[in-house]
Amino acid sequence: MTDNEPKIVLEDNNSESEGQAMSTNLKYLSLGILVFQTTSLVLTMRYSRTLKEEGPRYLSSTAVVIAELLKIMACILLVYKDSKCNFRTLNRVLHDEILNKPMETLKLAIPSGIYTLQNNLLYVALSNLDAATYQVTYQLKILTTALFSVSMLSKKLGVYQWLSLVILMTGVALVQWPSDSQTLTAKELSAGSQFVGLMAVLIACFSSGFAGVYFEKILKETKQSVWIRNIQLGFFGSIFGLMGVYIYDGELISKNGFFQGYNKLTWTVVVLQALGGLVIAAVIKYADNILKGFATSLSIILSTLISYFWLQDFVPTSVFFFGAVLVIAATFLYGYDPKPAGNPIKA
């Protein structure tokens, strides 16, 4: 027995190191996918809303509904995987967690309605703002999320977090600062359309902050999995989305159909939007706030570069650069968690 003990210790150490390596790989994989998803969604959505084509343009309201349906399908597949690929177990889980708990399911109606509004607003924003300005301004959701967390969850923010929120507001204000040096494409946008885009982003930030904190509160009060909760969100989101479709775009749909203007680019936007919620859930599970801030910052930089070199609808100024740097710094600072000094070192 004594001869075997060192081997058991070695095997345990190997399995532990393999588990840590796997966790690290999943962490950086989820962050890489988040950078890709965030950057690609903003750029493709912007491109799809400004691309001049013959025939009717696709309706953003229908794209939101299709994205919700795709998200439901993806979450059902993930629950099926967690059920060890057994249809009976999947059916029992869905029946017990959704149908048999109607009050728990109804709690998701509020955040899902707000998320549906937010998703529609993002199309409005990117129809009127360049990708870089949108990306930086949308980081105000950090501020709204923090304020709602303090008021709804009684969270206490540290000095670094309050400082980061002040820096964030300063940076966004500088990004929105009017500049005389504008490109011809930027001049084509009227002041009114830019105002509409800015208002859409600001409302989306408030809705994102409130819905995110409300959803976090629900998750903490119950033991249901994130995937089940996303199925419930998608269910109500698709209902609210369909109501919006027929209220605002009913006449256009009756003339040209539900999928009018859809092409490969449109489907790419829809899939990327559906992927968003799943990627965020993976990042929350495997990564931390600092790495998430790094991914967000990298996405802002990539969006700015591609918006300038590829879409050619944006010319950065020194004021924009300074504001963007402040926003990126604030994103890092908000997720910074200083370790308490003077901890005893364990032998």
QUIBEL-V611503 format. One record per helix or strand. SS is the DSSP state (H for helix, E for strand). FROM is the first residue (numbers start at 0). TO is the last residue. Records with the same first field share a line. If there is no record, write none. Layout:
# QUIBEL-V611503
SS->FROM-TO ; FROM-TO
This chain:
# QUIBEL-V611503
H->1-49 ; 59-81 ; 86-98 ; 101-105 ; 107-127 ; 130-151 ; 158-174 ; 183-187 ; 190-220 ; 225-247 ; 249-255 ; 263-285 ; 288-310 ; 317-333
